[in-house]
Amino acid sequence: MRWVAMLVVALGLSGQALAATGSNVPEKRHTVDMNARDLIDKLGKADADAKAKIGQSAGYAAFTNGGMGILLPGGFGTGVVQKNGSDKKTYMRMFHSPSGWGSGIKTYSVVFVFDTQEGLDSFQARGYVLSQYAVDASKSAGKGEAEIMPGVWMYQLDAKGNLAPALTGQGVKFYLDQELN
């Protein structure tokens, strides 16, 4: 019976890694907004060109994850999409499918920059599932940034706020957060 209780707790923890904290929807939105603002500041310090690109873009999306689950491997996270020149925000979630047992806990952040309104609208409506293509594109560039589709740039920062050596986005799904929208 004791193992059942431990299993229930572990399953709950694995699904709530870095869920937006707060006791109600406005507090949870505020947490996601603050995390996104901090992430954009870190990206600007790590890559001045990225900061300029964000300022000239149609908009951006910023996500943070909480690493791997305890029993159900996979990373979970939250983020927000912001259209430049607008106060309207779209809250989203991310799920990183496991790359295998024992792969360790990886905490990282992702920023998408949308050169066009069409790219931004598409992401808000359908989200993304990243493939090996994005990972391969960043490896050829030698750092955690890549144009993952025409007019859509992805940047990945490590837990210290540095641009990652390469994207590790294979198997990551970004989708609407039904609770916060």
C-alpha positions as CSV (number, residue, x, y, z in Angstrom):
1,M,0.0,0.0,0.0
2,R,2.9,2.3,0.8
3,W,4.3,1.9,-2.7
4,V,0.9,3.0,-4.2
5,A,1.1,6.3,-2.3
6,M,4.7,6.9,-3.5
7,L,3.6,6.2,-7.1
8,V,0.8,8.7,-6.9
9,V,3.1,11.4,-5.5
10,A,5.7,10.7,-8.1
11,L,3.3,10.7,-11.0
12,G,1.9,14.0,-9.8
13,L,5.4,15.5,-9.6
14,S,6.4,14.3,-13.0
15,G,3.5,16.0,-14.7
16,Q,3.8,19.3,-12.9
17,A,7.5,20.2,-13.4
18,L,7.6,23.9,-13.8
19,A,3.9,24.4,-14.0
20,A,3.0,28.0,-13.7
21,T,2.9,28.8,-10.0
22,G,0.1,30.7,-8.3
23,S,-3.2,30.0,-6.7
24,N,-5.3,31.4,-9.5
25,V,-5.1,32.1,-13.2
26,P,-4.0,35.7,-12.9
27,E,-1.1,34.7,-10.6
28,K,-0.1,31.9,-12.9
29,R,-0.1,34.2,-15.9
30,H,2.0,36.7,-14.0
31,T,4.6,34.0,-13.2
32,V,4.8,33.0,-16.9
33,D,5.1,36.6,-17.9
34,M,7.9,37.3,-15.4
35,N,9.8,34.1,-16.6
36,A,9.5,35.2,-20.2
37,R,10.7,38.7,-19.5
38,D,13.7,37.3,-17.6
39,L,14.4,34.9,-20.4
40,I,14.3,37.7,-23.1
41,D,16.7,39.7,-21.0
42,K,19.1,36.8,-20.7
43,L,18.9,36.1,-24.4
44,G,19.7,39.8,-25.1
45,K,22.8,39.6,-22.9
46,A,23.9,36.3,-24.5
47,D,23.3,37.4,-28.1
48,A,22.9,41.1,-29.1
49,D,21.8,40.2,-32.6
50,A,18.9,38.2,-31.2
51,K,17.8,41.1,-29.1
52,A,17.7,43.3,-32.3
53,K,15.9,40.6,-34.2
54,I,13.2,40.4,-31.5
55,G,12.7,44.2,-31.8
56,Q,12.2,44.0,-35.6
57,S,10.1,40.9,-35.5
58,A,6.3,40.3,-35.7
59,G,6.6,38.7,-32.2
60,Y,8.3,36.1,-30.1
61,A,7.5,33.2,-27.8
62,A,9.5,32.4,-24.6
63,F,9.4,29.1,-22.8
64,T,11.1,27.6,-19.7
65,N,11.1,23.9,-18.8
66,G,11.7,22.1,-15.5
67,G,13.7,19.1,-16.6
68,M,12.7,15.5,-16.6
69,G,9.8,13.9,-14.8
70,I,10.4,11.4,-12.0
71,L,8.6,8.3,-13.2
72,L,7.2,9.4,-16.5
73,P,10.3,10.8,-18.3
74,G,9.8,13.9,-20.3
75,G,10.3,17.7,-19.7
76,F,7.4,20.0,-19.0
77,G,7.3,23.8,-19.2
78,T,5.3,26.9,-19.8
79,G,5.6,30.0,-22.0
80,V,3.9,32.9,-23.6
81,V,3.6,34.3,-27.2
82,Q,3.8,38.0,-27.5
83,K,2.9,40.0,-30.7
84,N,5.1,43.1,-30.9
85,G,3.1,46.3,-30.7
86,S,0.2,44.5,-28.8
87,D,-0.7,43.6,-25.3
88,K,-2.4,40.4,-26.3
89,K,-0.7,37.3,-25.1
90,T,-1.2,33.6,-25.8
91,Y,-0.1,31.2,-23.1
92,M,1.3,27.9,-24.1
93,R,2.9,24.7,-22.7
94,M,5.8,22.6,-23.8
95,F,6.4,18.9,-23.5
96,H,9.8,17.3,-24.3
97,S,9.5,13.6,-25.0
98,P,12.1,11.5,-23.3
99,S,15.3,10.7,-25.1
100,G,15.8,7.6,-23.0
101,W,16.0,6.5,-19.4
102,G,18.9,7.8,-17.5
103,S,19.4,10.8,-19.7
104,G,19.5,13.1,-16.7
105,I,17.6,16.3,-15.8
106,K,18.0,19.0,-18.3
107,T,16.7,22.5,-17.6
108,Y,16.7,24.9,-20.5
109,S,14.8,27.7,-22.1
110,V,13.6,28.3,-25.6
111,V,12.8,31.6,-27.5
112,F,11.2,31.7,-30.9
113,V,11.4,34.8,-33.0
114,F,8.9,35.2,-35.8
115,D,9.9,37.4,-38.7
116,T,6.4,37.4,-40.2
117,Q,2.9,37.6,-38.9
118,E,2.0,34.4,-40.7
119,G,4.7,32.5,-38.7
120,L,3.5,33.9,-35.5
121,D,-0.2,33.2,-36.3
122,S,0.6,29.6,-37.3
123,F,2.5,29.0,-34.0
124,Q,-0.3,30.4,-31.9
125,A,-3.0,28.4,-33.8
126,R,-1.2,25.0,-34.1
127,G,2.0,25.1,-32.0
128,Y,4.9,23.0,-33.1
129,V,6.5,19.7,-32.8
130,L,10.2,20.0,-33.4
131,S,12.0,17.5,-35.4
132,Q,15.6,16.3,-36.1
133,Y,15.8,19.0,-38.7
134,A,16.0,21.8,-36.1
135,V,18.6,20.0,-34.2
136,D,20.7,19.3,-37.3
137,A,20.4,23.0,-38.4
138,S,21.8,24.3,-35.2
139,K,24.7,21.8,-35.1
140,S,25.9,23.0,-38.5
141,A,25.8,26.5,-37.1
142,G,27.7,25.4,-33.9
143,K,25.3,27.0,-31.4
144,G,21.8,26.9,-30.0
145,E,20.1,29.0,-32.6
146,A,18.7,28.1,-36.0
147,E,16.1,29.1,-38.5
148,I,13.8,26.1,-38.0
149,M,11.5,27.2,-40.8
150,P,11.5,30.2,-43.1
151,G,11.3,33.3,-40.9
152,V,11.1,31.4,-37.6
153,W,14.2,31.5,-35.5
154,M,14.8,29.3,-32.4
155,Y,17.3,30.1,-29.6
156,Q,18.0,27.8,-26.7
157,L,19.6,28.9,-23.5
158,D,21.0,26.7,-20.8
159,A,20.2,26.9,-17.1
160,K,22.9,29.7,-16.6
161,G,21.4,31.9,-19.4
162,N,24.1,31.1,-21.9
163,L,23.3,30.3,-25.5
164,A,23.4,26.5,-25.7
165,P,26.1,24.8,-27.8
166,A,23.3,23.2,-30.0
167,L,19.6,22.9,-30.0
168,T,18.2,19.8,-28.2
169,G,14.7,20.4,-29.5
170,Q,14.0,17.0,-31.1
171,G,10.7,15.7,-29.9
172,V,9.5,18.9,-28.2
173,K,5.8,19.8,-28.6
174,F,4.5,23.3,-28.0
175,Y,0.7,23.7,-27.6
176,L,-2.0,26.0,-26.2
177,D,-2.5,26.2,-22.4
178,Q,-6.2,25.7,-22.0
179,E,-6.2,26.9,-18.4
180,L,-4.4,30.2,-18.9
181,N,-6.0,31.4,-22.2
